[in-house]
Amino acid sequence: MSRKVWIFDLDNTLHDADAEIFPHLHIAMTRYIMSELSLKEEAACLLRQHYWRLYGATLKGLMRHHQVHPHHFLQQTHPLDELPRMVRTVKRLRHTLQQLSGRKVVFTNAPMNYAKRVLELLAIDDLYDQVFSVESSGFHPKPAMRGFQHLLQTLKVNASNCILLEDSLPALMTAKRLGMKTIHVSSRPKRPSYVDARISSVLELPYTWLYKTYNNAECAPD
C-alpha cells in the first residue's frame, strides 16, 4: 500500500518570504532584466511583474520570449550568502511536520540550492524525502500542468494520494484538476471551490479535517 504524500510549497508556505527575501529577489530580478535586456528600471520592473502574473514565474517569460539562460538567471538572482539573515525561523514548525505520517516533499519554483539552504536554516531539511525545484520541473514552474505531471512521474505516485499545501491559488487549481487534495495557506477569508481547506499557517495543519482524515489513512495502491 502506498502512503500519502504531503507536498509543500516553500516560500510563504513553510516560512515568511515577504518580509525580507522577496523584496531582495524582486530587486535582483529587476536589475538582471535591466542588464540583460537593456531596459530602464521602471520597464524592467513592469516586465518582471507581467511574466510573474502570466506564467507564475518571471524566469519562464524570460526564457520563452528573450532566450535567457535559466541557470545564469537563477545564479545571479538568488545569492545564498544573504539567506541566514533573511530567513525567519518558525517556532513549532519542526514539531508540526514530524506529526505527519507518509512522505513529505517540497515543490517550489525556486532553484535547488536556494530551496535546500532555506530548509537547512529552518532546521527541517532532514524531514523531507525530496526537494522538487524549478530545475527538477524542467523549468515548467507552477502552476504549469507539465511541472506537476513531471513531479508525479518522479515520485511515482497517483495525484489522488497527494495533498498540496500552497499559498498560490493558480497552483492549487492545477493540483485540484489533477485530483490532489488542496490546502491554501493564506489569511484570505474566501475559499474557492477548488480549495479543500484553508489555514493561515502550516502550524494549523493538525487541526484541519484533511489532517485528521488522511494523516493515518492508508491509500489505494498506485
TORMAR-13891 format. One record per atom (N, C-alpha, C): residue in three letters; x, y, z. Coordinates in steps of 0.001 Angstrom, whole numbers, padded with zeros to 6 digits, always signed. Atoms other than C-alpha are relative to their C-alpha. Layout:
% TORMAR-13891
ALAXYZ/...
//
This chain:
% TORMAR-13891
MET+000856-001196+000000/MET+000000+000000+000000/MET+000890+001244+000000/SER-000796-001224+000045/SER+001354+003431-000893/SER-000463+000959+001093/ARG+000318-000952-001055/ARG+001472+006219+001616/ARG-000417+001335-000579/LYS+000334-001362+000395/LYS+000045+009708+001431/LYS+001274+000801-000212/VAL-001116-000897+000261/VAL+002352+012342+000032/VAL-000451+001425+000293/TRP+000268-001402-000347/TRP+002282+015776+001648/TRP+000979+000860-000797/ILE-000832-000820+000879/ILE+003575+018277-000920/ILE-000099+001450+000465/PHE-000037-001354-000548/PHE+004660+021639+000452/PHE+000671+000967-000964/ASP-000688-001143+000581/ASP+005364+024858-001356/ASP+000995+000506+001038/LEU-001019-000480-000941/LEU+008355+026633+000194/LEU-000271+001425+000471/ASP+000109-001412-000385/ASP+008214+030442+000179/ASP-001444+000411+000251/ASN+001319-000454-000459/ASN+005230+031933+002024/ASN-000957-001159+000287/THR+000769+001145-000488/THR+004062+028437+002937/THR+000682-000577+001232/LEU-000762+000500-001146/LEU+006765+026993+005171/LEU+000665+001124+000790/HIS-000593-001151-000712/HIS+008153+030420+006066/HIS-000456+001279-000680/ASP+000408-001309+000503/ASP+007525+034133+005540/ASP+001097+000569-000906/ALA-000979-000541+000954/ALA+009360+035201+002383/ALA-000281+001458-000341/ASP+000360-001380+000340/ASP+007508+038511+002017/ASP+000787+001019+000809/ALA-000632-000961-000902/ALA+009314+040123+004939/ALA+001317+000536-000549/GLU-001313-000446+000465/GLU+012832+040211+003512/GLU+000448-000653-001301/ILE-000544+000713+001153/ILE+013538+037569+000875/ILE-000594+000485-001314/PHE+000616-000389+001267/PHE+011017+038510-001809/PHE+000375+001418-000429/PRO-000460-001332+000427/PRO+011841+042245-001757/PRO+001414-000024-000565/HIS-001379+000131+000474/HIS+015501+041304-002178/HIS+000024-000651-001387/LEU+000037+000695+001285/LEU+014722+038887-005031/LEU-000598+000874-001095/HIS+000617-000862+001000/HIS+012492+041397-006802/HIS+000994+001037-000516/ILE-001021-000972+000413/ILE+015286+043952-006829/ILE+001054-000672-000872/ALA-001028+000719+000757/ALA+017803+041387-008035/ALA-000499-000376-001391/MET+000550+000371+001300/MET+015491+040193-010818/MET-000175+001210-000901/THR+000160-001221+000789/THR+014698+043718-011930/THR+001344+000466-000543/ARG-001334-000406+000454/ARG+018399+044563-012108/ARG+000528-000942-001075/TYR-000431+000970+001015/TYR+019050+041384-014058/TYR-000656+000314-001341/ILE+000721-000325+001234/ILE+016383+042293-016608/ILE+000532+001294-000597/MET-000573-001254+000484/MET+017769+045828-016853/MET+001298-000258-000750/SER-001306+000279+000591/SER+021216+044442-017613/SER-000108-000830-001271/GLU+000059+000934+001125/GLU+020259+041606-019961/GLU-000807+000528-001181/LEU+000885-000472+001065/LEU+017514+043381-021922/LEU+000161+001489-000295/SER-000279-001429+000212/SER+018891+046938-021745/SER-001258+000853+000204/LEU+001201-000751-000333/LEU+015761+048314-020094/LEU+000255+000905+001192/LYS-000059-000852-001172/LYS+015295+051141-017649/LYS-000748-000681+001144/GLU+000509+000691-001183/GLU+014270+050256-014107/GLU-001508-000187-000017/GLU+001459+000106-000029/GLU+010549+051001-014429/GLU-000493-001047-000996/ALA+000416+000966+001025/ALA+010187+048995-017656/ALA+000383-001424+000406/ALA-000452+001318-000430/ALA+012194+046110-016223/ALA-000884-000542+001116/CYS+000863+000409-001113/CYS+010066+046023-013072/CYS-001379-000422-000516/LEU+001304+000335+000571/LEU+006828+046024-015087/LEU+000051-001323-000754/LEU-000140+001251+000738/LEU+008111+043206-017293/LEU+000115-001182+000952/ARG-000116+001056-001015/ARG+009108+041144-014257/ARG-001359-000353+000568/GLN+001320+000238-000571/GLN+005636+041548-012762/GLN-000946-000639-001014/HIS+000856+000542+001048/HIS+003933+040800-016076/HIS+000247-001496-000194/TYR-000318+001420+000201/TYR+005761+037498-016554/TYR-000366-000828+001220/TRP+000388+000725-001207/TRP+005157+036517-012942/TRP-001502-000286+000002/ARG+001450+000188+000033/ARG+001406+037053-013346/ARG-000408-000972-001109/LEU+000378+000796+001162/LEU+001284+035344-016758/LEU+000415-001459+000130/TYR-000551+001346-000016/TYR+003469+032299-016104/TYR+000196-000602+001390/GLY-000242+000489-001351/GLY+003754+032033-012327/GLY+001447+000150+000431/ALA-001416-000213-000289/ALA+007490+032765-012550/ALA+000584+000913-001069/THR-000638-000921+000940/THR+009459+035608-014128/THR+000913-000739-000960/LEU-000952+000748+000815/LEU+012028+033126-015395/LEU-000653-000595-001237/LYS+000672+000643+001137/LYS+009503+031363-017647/LYS-000193+000984-001147/GLY+000184-001009+001032/GLY+008721+034561-019511/GLY+001305+000411-000652/LEU-001301-000383+000541/LEU+012375+035468-019898/LEU+000563-001092-000903/MET-000448+001104+000847/MET+013163+032025-021285/MET-000778-000051-001306/ARG+000864+000164+001174/ARG+010215+031967-023665/ARG+000150+001147-000994/HIS+000036-001168+000884/HIS+010471+035490-025038/HIS+001358+000659-000240/HIS-001285-000701+000120/HIS+014106+036522-024569/HIS+001192-000948-000001/GLN-001057+001007+000071/GLN+016099+033257-024646/GLN+001035+000159+001122/VAL-000881-000127-001165/VAL+017548+033958-021192/VAL+000395-001399+000479/HIS-000476+001289-000493/HIS+019688+031091-019888/HIS-000463-000178+001448/PRO+000609+000116-001329/PRO+017838+029767-016810/PRO+001000-000119+001147/HIS-000959+000184-001088/HIS+020867+028689-014768/HIS+000725+001311+000323/HIS-000655-001291-000222/HIS+022536+032069-015234/HIS-000922+000944+000771/PHE+000985-000831-000691/PHE+019348+033861-014162/PHE-000107-000383+001473/LEU+000158+000461-001383/LEU+018961+031732-011038/LEU+001233+000297+000842/GLN-001237-000252-000731/GLN+022595+032101-010052/GLN+000151+001477+000358/GLN-000171-001438-000201/GLN+022537+035871-010412/GLN-001047+000613+000920/THR+001102-000619-000745/THR+019233+036475-008636/THR-000277-000642+001357/HIS+000243+000684-001272/HIS+019368+034023-005699/HIS+001318-000195+000766/PRO-001258+000124-000751/PRO+022533+034788-003693/PRO-000208-000677+001347/LEU+000210+000792-001210/LEU+022817+032217-000917/LEU+000595+000642+001243/ASP-000669-000567-001169/ASP+025106+034261+001331/ASP-000875+000980+000766/GLU+000903-000941-000661/GLU+022251+036661+002148/GLU-001067-000702+000850/LEU+001141+000684-000601/LEU+019850+033993+003380/LEU+000016-000102+001528/PRO+000047+000163-001456/PRO+020964+033474+007007/PRO-000624+001175+000745/ARG+000584-001152-000695/ARG+019917+036993+007965/ARG-001446+000270-000420/MET+001334-000284+000529/MET+016677+036900+005936/MET-001040-001062+000335/VAL+000955+001080-000307/VAL+015120+033527+006769/VAL-000437+000098+001454/ARG+000559-000090-001351/ARG+012843+033792+009779/ARG-000469-001382+000458/THR+000361+001326-000498/THR+012587+030610+011803/THR-001438+000013+000525/VAL+001396+000140-000419/VAL+009139+029310+012744/VAL-000059-000965+001171/LYS+000112+000856-001182/LYS+008566+028004+016253/LYS-001061-001069-000224/ARG+000889+001156+000073/ARG+006893+024573+016417/ARG-000168-000556-001410/LEU+000135+000507+001365/LEU+007285+024069+012659/LEU+000506-001428-000107/ARG-000558+001347+000061/ARG+009527+021046+013033/ARG-000911-001012+000696/HIS+000883+000893-000746/HIS+007233+019513+015644/HIS-001263-000300-000800/THR+001218+000191+000794/THR+004184+020035+013410/THR+000249-000956-001156/LEU-000303+000848+001149/LEU+005841+018406+010404/LEU+000299-001436+000423/GLN-000323+001345-000476/GLN+007061+015471+012456/GLN-001249-000820+000301/GLN+001242+000717-000286/GLN+003443+014575+013243/GLN-000620-000616-001250/LEU+000590+000482+001245/LEU+002693+013899+009572/LEU+000516-001389-000347/SER-000395+001311+000486/SER+002702+010278+008505/SER+000007+000039-001528/GLY-000114-000003+001448/GLY+003631+009482+004911/GLY+001192+000814-000460/ARG-001130-000714+000585/ARG+006109+011086+002572/ARG-000245+001499+000010/LYS+000069-001456+000042/LYS+006877+014793+002669/LYS+000964+000491-001081/VAL-000755-000501+001138/VAL+008082+016649-000421/VAL-000151+001515-000075/VAL+000077-001436+000287/VAL+008884+020278-001189/VAL-000073+000182-001505/PHE+000183-000311+001418/PHE+007675+021561-004574/PHE+000033+001514-000131/THR-000213-001441+000028/THR+008989+025048-005312/THR+000428+000480-001372/ASN-000477-000634+001225/ASN+009580+027413-008208/ASN+001394+000588+000175/ALA-001337-000521-000286/ALA+012862+028390-006568/ALA+001065-000996-000462/PRO-001082+000918+000374/PRO+016256+026928-007554/PRO+000358-000957+001133/MET-000299+001055-000962/MET+017530+023800-005820/MET+000907+000473+001133/ASN-000940-000434-001042/ASN+020471+025376-003969/ASN-000665+000925+001003/TYR+000734-000924-000868/TYR+018241+028128-002595/TYR-000956-000775+000907/ALA+000993+000746-000771/ALA+015500+025699-001510/ALA+000651-000811+001110/LYS-000674+000823-001004/LYS+017899+023375+000270/LYS+000579+000860+001121/ARG-000587-000891-001018/ARG+019591+026277+002056/ARG-001076+000537+000938/VAL+001092-000496-000839/VAL+016272+027688+003285/VAL-000490-001095+000944/LEU+000438+001112-000847/LEU+015200+024273+004576/LEU+001006-000278+001110/GLU-001034+000167-001029/GLU+018525+023952+006414/GLU-000125+001070+001072/LEU+000118-001106-000955/LEU+018068+027365+008020/LEU-001259-000127+000848/LEU+001225+000256-000763/LEU+014549+026361+009089/LEU+000123-001244+000874/ALA-000279+001230-000767/ALA+016061+023166+010566/ALA-001042-001082-000236/ILE+000975+001033+000346/ILE+013612+020921+008727/ILE+000430-000780-001245/ASP-000440+000626+001253/ASP+015695+019733+005755/ASP-000011-001522+000075/ASP-000053+001460-000133/ASP+016004+016195+007147/ASP-001378-000651+000035/LEU+001350+000540-000083/LEU+012216+015809+007336/LEU-000608-000270-001372/TYR+000560+000126+001343/TYR+011705+015876+003574/TYR+000719-001078-000799/ASP-000548+001074+000817/ASP+012186+012898+001298/ASP+000596+000537-001294/GLN-000455-000517+001283/GLN+012686+015062-001763/GLN-000307+001489-000114/VAL+000232-001400+000355/VAL+013029+018657-002930/VAL-000125+000057-001515/PHE+000266-000099+001434/PHE+011497+019291-006348/PHE+000004+001475-000357/SER-000234-001416+000280/SER+012804+022621-007651/SER-000413+000363-001419/VAL+000323-000425+001358/VAL+012291+024663-010809/VAL+000853-000747-001022/GLU-000819+000827+000893/GLU+015201+022748-012352/GLU-000597-001396-000140/SER+000579+001341+000006/SER+013533+019467-011382/SER-001218-000082-000913/SER+001216-000027+000816/SER+010373+020517-013240/SER+000298+000187-001479/GLY-000356-000272+001386/GLY+012305+021032-016461/GLY-000289+001440-000376/PHE+000305-001422+000161/PHE+011755+024767-015985/PHE-001430+000219-000496/HIS+001439-000201+000179/HIS+007969+024392-016097/HIS-000582+000288+001377/PRO+000379-000324-001378/PRO+007177+026229-012855/PRO-001506-000037+000222/LYS+001416-000100-000358/LYS+003882+026121-011020/LYS-000549+001352-000475/PRO+001040+001030-000017/PRO+001084+026480-011988/PRO-000055-000880-001255/ALA+000020+000768+001248/ALA+002068+024776-015277/ALA-000324-001477+000255/MET+000384+001405-000127/MET+000463+021356-015679/MET+001206-000924-000205/ARG-001145+000865+000314/ARG+003694+019916-017133/ARG+000918-000173+001201/GLY-000825+000102-001200/GLY+005614+020704-013962/GLY-000592-000957+001014/PHE+000683+000906-000925/PHE+003022+018927-011818/PHE+000084-001448-000486/GLN-000068+001355+000545/GLN+002974+015927-014132/GLN+001392-000597+000150/HIS-001376+000467-000176/HIS+006744+015700-014009/HIS+000258-000380+001458/LEU-000118+000313-001428/LEU+006568+015777-010208/LEU-000604-001363+000308/LEU+000679+001262-000268/LEU+004075+012911-010102/LEU+000750-001183-000607/GLN-000779+001060+000637/GLN+006153+010862-012536/GLN+001269-000301+000794/THR-001220+000177-000782/THR+009276+011442-010462/THR-000285-000721+001309/LEU+000359+000604-001280/LEU+007534+010483-007230/LEU-000617-001383-000166/LYS+000681+001273+000270/LYS+005788+007515-008888/LYS-001212-000171+000914/VAL+001164-000008-000876/VAL+002559+008356-007118/VAL-001204+000544-000762/ASN+001226-000523+000571/ASN-001068+008986-008058/ASN-000335+001351+000620/ALA+000395-001315-000503/ALA-002358+012540-007737/ALA-000998-000126+001144/SER+001019+000182-001043/SER-005227+011228-005596/SER+000604-000324+001360/ASN-000681+000291-001261/ASN-002672+010229-002946/ASN+000768+001199+000549/CYS-000797-001176-000363/CYS-001236+013757-002702/CYS-000857+001106+000597/ILE+000617-001188-000586/ILE-002127+016767-000574/ILE+000983+001148-000168/LEU-000866-001152+000246/LEU-000693+020116-001701/LEU-000316+001135+000949/LEU+000113-001206-000835/LEU-000093+022966+000765/LEU+000729+001117-000727/GLU-000511-000993+000940/GLU+000442+026168-001171/GLU-000670+001346+000251/ASP+000601-001328-000150/ASP-000076+029936-000979/ASP-000544+000548-001315/SER+000416-000472+001323/SER-000708+030311-004729/SER-001276-000689-000452/LEU+001264+000563+000455/LEU-004289+029831-005895/LEU+000100-000652-001383/PRO-000123+000683+001299/PRO-003369+029103-009549/PRO+000650-001378+000112/ALA-000643+001311-000193/ALA-001076+026278-008372/ALA-000978-000990+000624/LEU+000998+000870-000625/LEU-003852+024883-006190/LEU-001069-000431-001003/MET+000978+000343+001028/MET-006234+024991-009146/MET+000524-001128-000895/THR-000596+001067+000803/THR-003839+022880-011227/THR+000009-001314+000762/ALA-000047+001205-000828/ALA-003407+020434-008361/ALA-001369-000659+000095/LYS+001362+000544-000101/LYS-007166+020034-007986/LYS-000440-000627-001319/ARG+000338+000565+001314/ARG-007568+019440-011736/ARG+000627-001385-000177/LEU-000677+001286+000092/LEU-005107+016580-011396/LEU-000565-001028+000973/GLY+000594+000924-000964/GLY-007013+015092-008463/GLY+000620+000043+001381/MET-000598-000127-001330/MET-004944+016237-005489/MET-000981+000657+000968/LYS+000651-000786-001026/LYS-006361+017443-002198/LYS+000796+001299+000155/THR-000657-001305+000003/THR-005587+021125-001710/THR-000242+000760+001299/ILE+000070-000844-001194/ILE-004828+023333+001285/ILE+000626+001339-000328/HIS-000487-001358+000268/HIS-004491+027085+000814/HIS+000570+000578+001284/VAL-000646-000623-001152/VAL-002005+028626+003240/VAL-000071+001500-000201/SER+000268-001421+000224/SER-003325+032162+003441/SER-000930+000522+001080/SER+000914-000626-000967/SER-005111+034622+005708/SER-001253+000538-000683/ARG+001191-000450+000714/ARG-007672+035420+002992/ARG-001224-000784+000488/PRO+001178+000698-000527/PRO-011179+034627+004258/PRO-000725-000851-001037/LYS+000745+000703+001042/LYS-012566+033467+000898/LYS+000706-001290-000393/ARG-000552+001284+000404/ARG-012092+029813-000075/ARG-000645-000434-001310/PRO+000547+000435+001282/PRO-012517+028949-003770/PRO-000411-001475+000026/SER+000539+001354+000031/SER-014271+025709-004739/SER+001074-001068-000186/TYR-001065+000978+000233/TYR-011002+024038-005766/TYR+000959-000126+001188/VAL-000795+000080-001233/VAL-009536+024532-002274/VAL-000783-000801+001032/ASP+000683+000863-000963/ASP-010399+021792+000201/ASP+000037+000538+001422/ALA-000124-000571-001339/ALA-009172+023610+003301/ALA+000889+001234-000074/ARG-000831-001206-000049/ARG-007642+026953+004217/ARG+000532+000178+001409/ILE-000634-000279-001281/ILE-005187+027681+007022/ILE+000878+001229-000156/SER-000839-001191+000083/SER-003320+030866+007844/SER+001465-000315+000228/SER-001370+000431-000267/SER-000205+028934+008874/SER+000068-001520-000042/VAL-000194+001443-000003/VAL+001198+025434+008419/VAL-000172-000561+001411/LEU+000154+000454-001385/LEU+001112+025234+012211/LEU-001444-000389+000328/GLU+001408+000339-000221/GLU-002693+024961+011956/GLU-000388-001325-000655/LEU+000312+001215+000755/LEU-002489+021824+009798/LEU-000598-001120+000857/PRO+000563+001111-000806/PRO-003112+019297+012652/PRO-001454+000194+000403/TYR+001372-000273-000425/TYR-006469+020970+013327/TYR-000982-000024-001168/THR+000873+000050+001158/THR-007848+020588+009786/THR-000605-001396-000159/TRP+000644+001301+000251/TRP-010251+017833+008711/TRP+000848-000855-000933/LEU-000860+000755+000913/LEU-007789+016857+005977/LEU+001075-000755+000770/TYR-001026+000656-000819/TYR-005099+016114+008538/TYR-000610-001172+000766/LYS+000626+001035-000817/LYS-007462+014156+010732/LYS-000472-001179-000853/THR+000492+001051+000885/THR-008814+012212+007747/THR+001111-000811-000615/TYR-001008+000653+000825/TYR-005624+011429+005890/TYR+001316-000311+000705/ASN-001319+000168-000599/ASN-002736+011510+008352/ASN+000327-001449+000306/ASN-000253+001406-000332/ASN-003125+007902+009426/ASN-000734-000964-000922/ALA+000773+000846+000913/ALA-005173+006645+006491/ALA+000913-000697-001002/GLU-000693+000694+001052/GLU-003922+004025+004111/GLU-000571+000438-001328/CYS+000410-000451+001316/CYS-004076+004791+000406/CYS-000119-001173-000948/ALA+000135+001030+001027/ALA-005048+002827-002612/ALA+001346-000181-000700/PRO-001276+000214+000671/PRO-002130+001230-004455/PRO+000080+000770-001299/ASP-000187-000735+001248/ASP-000633+003141-007386/ASP-000276-000908-001196/
//
